Amino acid sequence: MKPIRRCLRILILALLSVTVFAPIVFFSNRLKHLSQIGRKEFVQDLSNIKYRADAALKLNAIEQESGEDLKEPKQVVYEDRYLGSVASYSSNKNRDIHESENAGDTAKILERNETNHERTESQQLQQREISSTDGEVEHSNQTTVEHDHNAHSQHWRITDEKITEMKDGTRVWLDQNLRSHSRKVTNEIVTEMKDQVIRAKAYLSFTPPGSNSHFVKELKQRIREVERAVGQATKDSNLSRSSLQKMRGMEATLLKASHVFPDCSDMATKLRSMTHNTEELVQSQRNQAAHLVRLAARTTPKGLHCLSMRLTADYFALQPEERLLPNQQKLQDTELYHYAVFSDNVLACAVVVNSTISTAMDSERIVFHVVTDSLNLPAISMWFLLNPPGKATIQIQSIDNFEWLSTKYNTTLKKQSAVDPRYISELNQLRFYLLDVFPALDKIVLFDHDVVVQRDLTGLWRINMKGKVNGAVETCHENEALSRRMDLLINFSDPLVAKRFDVNACTWAFGMNFFDLQEWRRQNLTDVYHKYLQLGNKRPLWKAGSLPLGWITFYNQTMALDRRWHVLGLGYDLAVKRGDIERAAVIHYDGVMKPWLDIAIGKYKDYWSQYVQYDHPYLQQCNIHE
């Protein structure tokens, strides 16, 4: 029996050996055969692409990819800083693996684009590792990864990143806090990936027409992958975790393409042509966008039009005695604080009046004068009948009722011409006729309708004007976005202008101006304004608008106010400091992006919106909301 059992054991072991080693031998031969086929196919692909060496197939670099002609720009030096990057990736990858093994932990090297934190602001990454054994948490050693990419020295420090353990032992990255000394959100990877797509498309244009080789398919596939990975991302923190892998894959394909198409002059010419065409397209888009913004600024929103119509209809439904505003006996009291705004916008007037009165220490001493046109007089009157300004007094007047304006000055005003009708509107020019509008007053504060008052303005009335007529904030400070020179809007090439005015004189802003009307009468500045207005109709002395006329009329007659009284730029400047806004007594939405328009700058709109009664029935019926 023992010999028989021994033979059976030998037989079984032999069969097991066959079942183990036979598949290994079979698949190894099969893989060897496949690899030989793959190498042979790739060599054939490269030989097919070399077909481009024929002069008849070289790219006409001045053509657009869509077939439209491009203009050849000036020759510039093209520096390709990408072709050597794959080698850098390879060496850095080996170095990363080596450093990870020396750390003695199984933590993965953090990919540069891995973060979902919206406030990522630097190139330093903190990494904390939690062990997958028994759910215990431990901290990994800090690992410094120096990554040399695109011939730039970029140092990435990976420290203290939070990792949690899944049930299957898989480590998941939870939190990545990026900090930097520069405190800026990075977009280097996004920019690099977009550049890769441009280079890949340039290489793709070098291939023979109708080519469908393996390399062409690979290049198209890489372009699609990177474009999908980038999407609408504007910073590295918007990228997915797989984006870096796709970027490295594209670099490998681009390196392969640089070996297939080694002619740098063709690539440089093609990229110059693409750059020139893109710049022309961008400029065209900018011009179109600027035109649309200007058009939107001159258009009345549907909600505001609805509001005016409803208020007007209700105003005419009132009896004549119901249309009277209270406290009209205070309108000429020189002991009170008088403010004025000239506007045809119901909601804008409401915000100016509401913000001024709500921030005043003694609103009972405030008298507000609103001047509008006959079309908007009923709507604005009805608004303040429904929403009286507390203890303050308000007066609503129509410019069409000023008979002196039509008889004395209307002929001269109508001779002005401008692309934007706002510049030559009578309400805009009425600021130079304050003596005629308010003959009984001694002092007045004039607002533009796009301002918000944030502080009590009583202090303005105690300022010593030192014999000046106009109190205003200066705009001649250098190295500031609001800085303006006299020659920006005034033609100093005219001998009359050059002789009478200093080009270096400090400029100032309309929007919130404190006028001493007694001094204005003494110096007869309305006639000075009218004289220059007539001269400007005969020859080009300034650009359209009331600001250059104001600089000329009140030349050497302006008192500089502290800049905290009036902060400008909220209608066009994205860089106005929040601290300056919050400290200001008056903020001004000068520019085309008014706060009641859809094109308003969002981060500034709340300062204006807080004084709008969005729960008012009229505003809700007209769908006016924040």
ZAMARGU-4260 file (C-alpha; in steps of 0.2 Angstrom, whole numbers, plus 5000, padded with zeros to 4 digits):
<rodrens>
0) 5000/5000/5000 | 5014/5012/5004 | 5022/5011/4986 | 5004/5015/4979 | 5001/5030/4990
5) 5019/5037/4986 | 5015/5035/4968 | 4998/5044/4970 | 5006/5059/4979 | 5019/5060/4965
10) 5006/5061/4952 | 4996/5074/4961 | 5011/5085/4964 | 5015/5083/4946 | 4998/5089/4940
15) 4998/5103/4952 | 5015/5109/4945 | 5008/5108/4928 | 4993/5119/4932 | 5004/5132/4941
20) 5018/5134/4928 | 5008/5131/4912 | 4998/5148/4913 | 5014/5157/4917 | 5023/5151/4902
25) 5008/5154/4891 | 5005/5172/4896 | 5023/5177/4896 | 5025/5172/4878 | 5009/5181/4874
30) 5014/5197/4882 | 5031/5197/4873 | 5022/5195/4856 | 5010/5209/4860 | 5024/5221/4865
35) 5033/5218/4849 | 5017/5222/4839 | 5015/5238/4849 | 5033/5244/4846 | 5031/5240/4828
40) 5014/5249/4827 | 5021/5265/4835 | 5036/5265/4824 | 5024/5265/4809 | 5014/5279/4817
45) 5030/5290/4818 | 5035/5286/4800 | 5018/5291/4794 | 5019/5307/4804 | 5036/5311/4797
50) 5027/5313/4781 | 5025/5331/4785 | 5043/5333/4780 | 5036/5335/4763 | 5036/5354/4759
55) 5019/5353/4751 | 5012/5348/4768 | 5020/5361/4779 | 5008/5373/4789 | 5004/5390/4782
60) 5006/5398/4800 | 4997/5413/4795 | 4980/5404/4793 | 4968/5402/4807 | 4963/5385/4813
65) 4946/5389/4806 | 4952/5394/4789 | 4952/5413/4791 | 4967/5423/4786 | 4978/5430/4800
70) 4989/5445/4800 | 5007/5442/4802 | 5012/5452/4818 | 5029/5459/4822 | 5043/5446/4824
75) 5045/5442/4843 | 5056/5429/4851 | 5047/5413/4857 | 5054/5404/4872 | 5048/5387/4874
80) 5049/5383/4892 | 5039/5367/4891 | 5048/5354/4881 | 5060/5349/4895 | 5047/5347/4908
85) 5043/5329/4906 | 5061/5324/4911 | 5059/5335/4926 | 5043/5326/4930 | 5051/5309/4929
90) 5066/5314/4940 | 5055/5322/4952 | 5044/5307/4953 | 5058/5296/4957 | 5065/5308/4970
95) 5047/5309/4978 | 5046/5291/4979 | 5063/5290/4987 | 5059/5303/5000 | 5042/5295/5004
100) 5051/5279/5008 | 5064/5287/5019 | 5050/5295/5029 | 5045/5277/5035 | 5026/5281/5033
105) 5014/5275/5020 | 5007/5293/5017 | 5005/5298/4999 | 5014/5313/4991 | 5001/5326/4990
110) 4997/5332/4972 | 4999/5350/4969 | 4981/5353/4964 | 4972/5343/4977 | 4962/5355/4987
115) 4943/5359/4989 | 4946/5373/5001 | 4940/5389/4993 | 4952/5401/5003 | 4968/5392/4998
120) 4981/5406/4997 | 4999/5398/4995 | 5011/5385/4990 | 5013/5377/5007 | 5003/5361/5011
125) 5000/5354/5028 | 4998/5336/5030 | 4992/5326/5045 | 4992/5307/5044 | 4980/5296/5054
130) 4986/5278/5055 | 4974/5265/5048 | 4978/5252/5062 | 4965/5250/5075 | 4958/5268/5071
135) 4972/5276/5081 | 4978/5294/5075 | 4996/5298/5074 | 5005/5312/5065 | 5017/5309/5051
140) 5034/5316/5050 | 5035/5332/5040 | 5041/5330/5022 | 5048/5343/5011 | 5046/5340/4993
145) 5055/5351/4981 | 5048/5352/4964 | 5057/5359/4950 | 5045/5362/4935 | 5046/5373/4920
150) 5063/5379/4924 | 5056/5388/4939 | 5061/5384/4957 | 5045/5380/4966 | 5046/5373/4984
155) 5031/5364/4991 | 5031/5359/5009 | 5019/5345/5014 | 5016/5345/5033 | 5002/5341/5045
160) 4987/5336/5033 | 4972/5328/5041 | 4969/5310/5035 | 4955/5299/5041 | 4953/5280/5040
165) 4939/5271/5030 | 4933/5254/5035 | 4943/5246/5021 | 4959/5254/5027 | 4959/5267/5012
170) 4966/5284/5017 | 4956/5299/5012 | 4962/5316/5012 | 4950/5327/5021 | 4958/5344/5024
175) 4971/5354/5016 | 4975/5371/5022 | 4987/5381/5010 | 4996/5396/5018 | 5009/5407/5010
180) 5019/5423/5014 | 5011/5431/4999 | 4993/5427/5004 | 4988/5425/4986 | 4977/5412/4978
185) 4988/5403/4965 | 4983/5399/4948 | 4999/5392/4941 | 4993/5375/4937 | 4977/5381/4928
190) 4988/5393/4917 | 5000/5379/4913 | 4986/5367/4908 | 4978/5380/4897 | 4995/5383/4889
195) 4997/5364/4886 | 4981/5364/4876 | 4987/5379/4865 | 5003/5370/4862 | 4995/5353/4858
200) 4983/5362/4845 | 4998/5370/4837 | 5006/5353/4835 | 4990/5345/4829 | 4989/5358/4815
205) 5006/5351/4809 | 4999/5334/4805 | 4995/5329/4787 | 4977/5333/4782 | 4966/5318/4786
210) 4978/5309/4796 | 4971/5297/4808 | 4986/5289/4815 | 4988/5283/4833 | 4998/5298/4838
215) 4985/5310/4831 | 4971/5301/4841 | 4982/5302/4857 | 4985/5320/4855 | 4966/5324/4852
220) 4962/5313/4867 | 4974/5323/4878 | 4967/5339/4873 | 4949/5333/4877 | 4955/5327/4894
225) 4964/5343/4899 | 4950/5354/4893 | 4938/5344/4903 | 4949/5344/4918 | 4952/5363/4918
230) 4934/5368/4913 | 4929/5385/4920 | 4942/5384/4934 | 4951/5401/4937 | 4962/5395/4952
235) 4971/5379/4957 | 4959/5375/4971 | 4945/5372/4958 | 4954/5358/4950 | 4950/5340/4953
240) 4962/5327/4960 | 4965/5319/4944 | 4970/5335/4935 | 4989/5333/4939 | 4989/5316/4931
245) 4981/5322/4915 | 4993/5337/4915 | 5008/5324/4916 | 5000/5314/4903 | 4999/5329/4891
250) 5017/5333/4895 | 5023/5316/4890 | 5013/5318/4873 | 5020/5335/4870 | 5037/5329/4873
255) 5034/5315/4860 | 5027/5328/4848 | 5043/5339/4850 | 5053/5324/4844 | 5041/5322/4829
260) 5041/5340/4825 | 5058/5347/4829 | 5057/5363/4819 | 5056/5377/4832 | 5053/5391/4819
265) 5037/5383/4813 | 5031/5382/4830 | 5036/5400/4834 | 5027/5407/4819 | 5012/5397/4822
270) 5011/5403/4841 | 5014/5421/4836 | 5000/5420/4823 | 4988/5412/4836 | 4993/5425/4849
275) 4990/5440/4837 | 4973/5433/4832 | 4968/5430/4850 | 4973/5448/4855 | 4963/5455/4841
280) 4948/5444/4846 | 4950/5450/4865 | 4951/5468/4860 | 4935/5466/4849 | 4926/5458/4864
285) 4932/5472/4876 | 4925/5485/4864 | 4909/5476/4863 | 4908/5473/4882 | 4911/5492/4885
290) 4898/5497/4873 | 4885/5485/4881 | 4889/5492/4898 | 4887/5510/4892 | 4871/5505/4884
295) 4865/5497/4900 | 4869/5512/4910 | 4858/5523/4900 | 4843/5511/4900 | 4830/5512/4914
300) 4827/5495/4922 | 4810/5488/4920 | 4807/5488/4938 | 4810/5507/4940 | 4799/5511/4925
305) 4785/5501/4933 | 4788/5510/4950 | 4787/5527/4942 | 4771/5522/4932 | 4762/5516/4947
310) 4766/5531/4958 | 4761/5543/4944 | 4744/5535/4942 | 4741/5535/4961 | 4747/5553/4962
315) 4734/5559/4949 | 4721/5550/4959 | 4723/5561/4974 | 4714/5577/4976 | 4724/5593/4974
320) 4724/5597/4993 | 4731/5579/4996 | 4746/5582/4985 | 4753/5595/4997 | 4769/5591/5007
325) 4770/5597/5026 | 4781/5610/5034 | 4784/5620/5018 | 4786/5636/5028 | 4804/5630/5032
330) 4810/5630/5014 | 4819/5647/5016 | 4825/5646/5034 | 4843/5650/5033 | 4846/5643/5051
335) 4842/5626/5045 | 4853/5613/5036 | 4848/5613/5017 | 4853/5598/5005 | 4848/5597/4987
340) 4848/5583/4974 | 4844/5584/4956 | 4837/5568/4949 | 4824/5559/4938 | 4826/5543/4947
345) 4813/5539/4961 | 4823/5525/4970 | 4839/5535/4969 | 4831/5550/4977 | 4823/5539/4991
350) 4840/5532/4995 | 4849/5549/4996 | 4835/5557/5007 | 4833/5541/5018 | 4851/5539/5021
355) 4854/5557/5025 | 4840/5558/5038 | 4843/5542/5046 | 4861/5546/5050 | 4857/5564/5056
360) 4859/5568/5074 | 4845/5582/5073 | 4834/5577/5058 | 4821/5591/5062 | 4834/5604/5056
365) 4836/5596/5039 | 4827/5603/5023 | 4829/5593/5008 | 4826/5600/4990 | 4823/5588/4976
370) 4823/5595/4958 | 4817/5584/4944 | 4808/5585/4927 | 4789/5587/4925 | 4788/5568/4919
375) 4795/5562/4936 | 4788/5575/4947 | 4771/5565/4951 | 4781/5549/4955 | 4794/5557/4966
380) 4780/5568/4975 | 4769/5552/4978 | 4784/5542/4985 | 4787/5555/4998 | 4769/5558/5002
385) 4768/5539/5006 | 4785/5539/5014 | 4787/5556/5023 | 4805/5559/5029 | 4802/5559/5048
390) 4804/5576/5056 | 4813/5583/5041 | 4806/5594/5028 | 4806/5590/5009 | 4802/5600/4994
395) 4799/5593/4976 | 4801/5605/4961 | 4801/5603/4943 | 4814/5611/4932 | 4801/5614/4919
400) 4794/5627/4931 | 4810/5638/4931 | 4805/5651/4918 | 4822/5660/4920 | 4831/5645/4914
405) 4821/5644/4898 | 4823/5662/4894 | 4841/5666/4900 | 4851/5650/4897 | 4841/5637/4887
410) 4848/5643/4870 | 4866/5640/4875 | 4863/5624/4884 | 4855/5616/4868 | 4870/5620/4858
415) 4880/5607/4867 | 4883/5590/4860 | 4888/5574/4867 | 4887/5555/4864 | 4880/5552/4881
420) 4864/5563/4883 | 4867/5563/4902 | 4881/5575/4900 | 4871/5589/4892 | 4854/5586/4902
425) 4847/5601/4911 | 4847/5593/4927 | 4866/5590/4926 | 4870/5608/4921 | 4858/5615/4934
430) 4871/5614/4948 | 4879/5630/4940 | 4862/5639/4943 | 4860/5637/4962 | 4858/5655/4965
435) 4843/5656/4954 | 4836/5639/4961 | 4838/5645/4979 | 4839/5664/4979 | 4835/5665/4998
440) 4848/5653/5005 | 4866/5656/5011 | 4873/5639/5011 | 4868/5622/5003 | 4875/5604/5001
445) 4873/5597/4984 | 4872/5578/4981 | 4873/5568/4966 | 4859/5555/4966 | 4871/5540/4966
450) 4877/5544/4984 | 4874/5536/5001 | 4876/5546/5017 | 4883/5536/5031 | 4888/5549/5044
455) 4880/5564/5052 | 4885/5579/5041 | 4882/5593/5054 | 4901/5596/5054 | 4901/5602/5036
460) 4891/5617/5041 | 4905/5622/5054 | 4919/5622/5041 | 4929/5638/5038 | 4928/5641/5020
465) 4941/5654/5020 | 4933/5664/5007 | 4931/5650/4995 | 4914/5645/4986 | 4915/5627/4984
470) 4920/5614/4997 | 4925/5597/4989 | 4936/5582/4990 | 4952/5583/4979 | 4956/5570/4966
475) 4974/5575/4962 | 4983/5562/4973 | 4996/5553/4963 | 4997/5534/4962 | 4978/5532/4965
480) 4965/5525/4953 | 4955/5541/4956 | 4969/5553/4952 | 4965/5566/4938 | 4974/5580/4930
485) 4967/5595/4923 | 4972/5591/4905 | 4963/5574/4906 | 4946/5583/4902 | 4952/5601/4897
490) 4961/5606/4881 | 4977/5614/4886 | 4983/5615/4868 | 4971/5630/4866 | 4980/5646/4870
495) 4966/5654/4880 | 4966/5638/4892 | 4985/5637/4893 | 4986/5656/4898 | 4972/5656/4911
500) 4974/5639/4920 | 4988/5629/4927 | 4989/5611/4921 | 4996/5605/4937 | 4982/5613/4948
505) 4973/5601/4959 | 4957/5594/4953 | 4941/5589/4964 | 4925/5579/4962 | 4907/5583/4961
510) 4895/5572/4971 | 4895/5580/4988 | 4899/5598/4987 | 4897/5612/5001 | 4893/5629/4992
515) 4894/5646/5001 | 4880/5654/4991 | 4884/5672/4998 | 4902/5671/4991 | 4896/5664/4975
520) 4884/5679/4973 | 4899/5691/4977 | 4910/5684/4964 | 4896/5681/4951 | 4902/5664/4946
525) 4886/5660/4937 | 4891/5672/4924 | 4909/5665/4923 | 4902/5648/4920 | 4890/5655/4906
530) 4905/5664/4898 | 4915/5648/4897 | 4900/5638/4891 | 4898/5650/4876 | 4917/5649/4872
535) 4916/5630/4873 | 4902/5630/4860 | 4913/5639/4848 | 4929/5629/4850 | 4934/5613/4859
540) 4940/5618/4876 | 4935/5602/4885 | 4927/5586/4884 | 4908/5584/4887 | 4901/5584/4905
545) 4899/5596/4919 | 4915/5591/4928 | 4928/5601/4917 | 4916/5616/4917 | 4916/5615/4936
550) 4935/5615/4937 | 4936/5630/4926 | 4921/5639/4935 | 4927/5636/4952 | 4946/5638/4948
555) 4955/5644/4963 | 4938/5645/4972 | 4938/5627/4980 | 4941/5622/4998 | 4949/5605/5000
560) 4939/5594/5012 | 4945/5580/5022 | 4945/5564/5011 | 4934/5555/5024 | 4919/5566/5019
565) 4918/5559/5002 | 4924/5542/4995 | 4922/5539/4976 | 4924/5525/4964 | 4911/5513/4969
570) 4903/5513/4952 | 4919/5508/4942 | 4934/5504/4954 | 4935/5487/4961 | 4949/5491/4972
575) 4941/5504/4984 | 4946/5498/5002 | 4933/5493/5013 | 4940/5502/5028 | 4939/5519/5017
580) 4921/5515/5013 | 4916/5512/5031 | 4925/5527/5038 | 4917/5539/5024 | 4903/5551/5028
585) 4897/5549/5010 | 4901/5536/4997 | 4898/5539/4979 | 4894/5527/4965 | 4902/5537/4951
590) 4904/5528/4935 | 4892/5518/4925 | 4889/5503/4937 | 4875/5511/4947 | 4869/5501/4962
595) 4851/5500/4955 | 4857/5492/4939 | 4861/5474/4936 | 4879/5478/4931 | 4882/5485/4948
600) 4898/5480/4958 | 4891/5467/4970 | 4903/5469/4984 | 4897/5488/4986 | 4879/5486/4983
605) 4874/5482/5001 | 4879/5499/5007 | 4866/5506/4995 | 4853/5492/4997 | 4851/5494/5016
610) 4842/5511/5013 | 4830/5503/5001 | 4813/5498/5007 | 4812/5481/4998 | 4797/5476/5008
615) 4787/5491/5002 | 4771/5485/4992 | 4776/5496/4977 | 4793/5488/4975 | 4786/5471/4977
620) 4773/5474/4964 | 4786/5480/4952 | 4798/5465/4956 | 4812/5476/4963 | 4822/5466/4975
625) 4840/5464/4981
</rodrens>
